[in-house]
Amino acid sequence: MPLEDSIFIHRLALIRSESGKGLGKKIINWIDQGIQLPKNKHFLKLDCVSDNKKLNDYYIANGFEYLGSTEDRFCKYQKEIMRDLHEDNKL
């Protein structure tokens, strides 16, 4: 799996008092749609602990595709970047 075509989200976390307000989704959407990314980047990738079902379900519900897991028990995900939106808006 090539890594050069990807942007990585690392340590996305919210304090508990802010969970459930849609802020995580807004951050992911901002990365996906709202910032200028190099044209050679086509995927957002992240990983998270495999034993947190709620978190894993959250990423799937937000359009990430499950890619498998690592030896150290992390689930890997990716989501295709919305390239058309970037080009249409000339971001």
C-alpha positions in Angstrom: 0.0 0.0 0.0 1.6 3.3 -1.1 1.9 6.0 1.5 3.1 8.9 -0.6 -0.5 9.4 -1.9 -1.9 10.0 1.6 -2.4 12.5 4.3 -2.3 11.1 7.8 -4.5 12.1 10.8 -2.5 11.4 14.0 -3.9 11.7 17.5 -7.3 13.2 16.8 -8.8 13.5 20.3 -11.5 15.6 22.0 -12.1 16.2 25.6 -15.1 14.2 26.9 -17.2 17.3 27.5 -17.0 18.1 23.8 -17.9 14.6 22.6 -21.2 14.1 20.9 -21.4 17.6 19.5 -20.1 16.8 16.0 -16.8 18.5 16.4 -14.8 15.4 15.4 -16.8 15.1 12.2 -16.3 18.8 11.5 -12.5 18.4 11.9 -12.4 15.4 9.5 -14.6 17.3 7.0 -12.4 20.3 7.2 -9.3 18.2 6.5 -11.1 16.4 3.6 -12.8 19.4 2.0 -11.6 22.7 3.5 -7.9 22.8 3.1 -5.6 22.9 0.1 -3.9 19.5 -0.3 -1.2 18.7 -2.8 -2.6 17.1 -6.0 -0.6 13.9 -5.4 -2.6 13.2 -2.1 -5.6 11.1 -2.6 -6.4 9.5 0.8 -6.8 10.4 4.4 -5.4 7.6 6.6 -5.6 7.0 10.3 -5.4 4.2 12.8 -7.0 3.6 16.2 -7.0 1.0 18.9 -8.8 -2.1 17.9 -10.6 -2.7 21.2 -12.6 0.6 21.1 -15.6 -0.5 19.1 -17.4 2.8 19.4 -14.4 4.6 17.9 -14.0 2.1 15.1 -17.7 2.4 14.3 -17.3 6.2 14.3 -14.7 6.2 11.6 -16.7 3.8 9.4 -19.8 5.9 9.8 -17.7 8.9 8.7 -16.8 7.3 5.4 -13.5 5.6 6.3 -12.8 2.2 4.8 -11.3 -0.5 7.1 -8.0 -1.7 5.7 -7.0 -4.3 8.4 -5.1 -4.2 11.6 -1.5 -4.0 12.7 0.5 -6.5 14.8 0.2 -4.1 17.8 -3.6 -4.1 17.7 -4.5 -0.9 15.8 -7.1 -0.8 13.1 -6.1 1.0 9.9 -8.6 3.1 7.9 -8.6 5.3 4.8 -11.0 7.7 3.1 -10.6 9.0 -0.4 -10.1 12.8 -0.5 -12.9 14.7 -2.1 -10.6 16.0 -5.0 -13.5 17.3 -7.2 -14.5 19.8 -4.4 -10.9 21.0 -4.1 -10.5 21.6 -7.8 -14.0 23.2 -8.3 -13.3 25.7 -5.5 -9.7 26.2 -6.4 -8.7 25.6 -2.8 
